[in-house]
Every structure is written in structure tokens, then in C-alpha cells.
Amino acid sequence: MTRGELRPDAAADDLVTTVAVSMMFARTVLMDLALDDEYVTQLIDRVVLPLYRPYAQVTSRRRGYTSPSQAS
């Protein structure tokens, strides 16, 4: 993902924030593991950034799905 590829509403997406915080909480509190650089990098690259992709990129991979922004 490069600069400018985020959905316009990405900054206001509380769900993505909740997912990331929940995963960090589970790792540290429930699993008693450290938040090391490797984990945080994987979390950002494999979870957070894909959730912020524009709807068009995500929906183009799913046949028959229409995102809210594409519905008329």
C-alpha cells in the first residue's frame, strides 16, 4: 500500500482501531507475550493495512458483493 491508497473514510474507522487494540491486548494480557517489533510489524502489514484498503480493491476479489459505497 502506498500513500493515497486509503479509503476516504479510513481515518474515522473505529473498527480497525478496535481490532488492532484487541489483538495487542490479547497478546499481552491473555497470552502473556511481549509486543515486540516483529509482532507489531506483522499486525500492521497483515491486519491493519488490509482493513484500510479501498472498497474497490477488496470487493473486486469477491464475486457478487457490493460495498456500501457502490450501492445505488
For each residue, the residues with C-beta under 8 A, 3 or more apart:
1: 5 6 49 52 53
2: 5
3:
4:
5: 1 2 53 54
6: 1 10 11 52 53 54
7: 10 13 52 53 54 55
8:
9: 12 13
10: 6 7 13 16 52
11: 6
12: 9
13: 7 9 10 16 17 51 52
14: 17 18
15: 18 19 51
16: 10 13 19 20 48 51 52
17: 13 14 20 21
18: 14 15 21 22
19: 15 16 22 23 47 48 51
20: 16 17 23 24 43 47 48
21: 17 18 24 25
22: 18 19 25 26
23: 19 20 26 27 43 47
24: 20 21 27 28 35 43
25: 21 22 28 29 30
26: 22 23 29 30 31
27: 23 24 30 31 33 35 39
28: 24 25 31 32 33 34 35
29: 25 26 32
30: 25 26 27
31: 26 27 28
32: 28 29
33: 27 28 39
34: 28 39
35: 24 27 28 39 40
36: 39 40
37: 40 41
38: 41 42
39: 27 33 34 35 36 42 43
40: 35 36 37 43 44
41: 37 38 44 45
42: 38 39 45 46 47
43: 20 23 24 39 40 46 47 48
44: 40 41 47 48 49
45: 41 42 48 49
46: 42 43 49 50
47: 19 20 23 42 43 44 50 51
48: 16 19 20 43 44 45 51 52
49: 1 44 45 46 52 53
50: 46 47 53
51: 13 15 16 19 47 48
52: 1 6 7 10 13 16 48 49
53: 1 5 6 7 49 50 57 58
54: 5 6 7 57 58
55: 7 58 59 67 68 69 70
56: 59 60 67 70
57: 53 54 60 61
58: 53 54 55 61 62 67
59: 55 56 62 65 66 67 70
60: 56 57
61: 57 58
62: 58 59 65
63:
64:
65: 59 62
66: 59 70 71
67: 55 56 58 59 70 71
68: 55 71
69: 55
70: 55 56 59 66 67
71: 66 67 68
72:
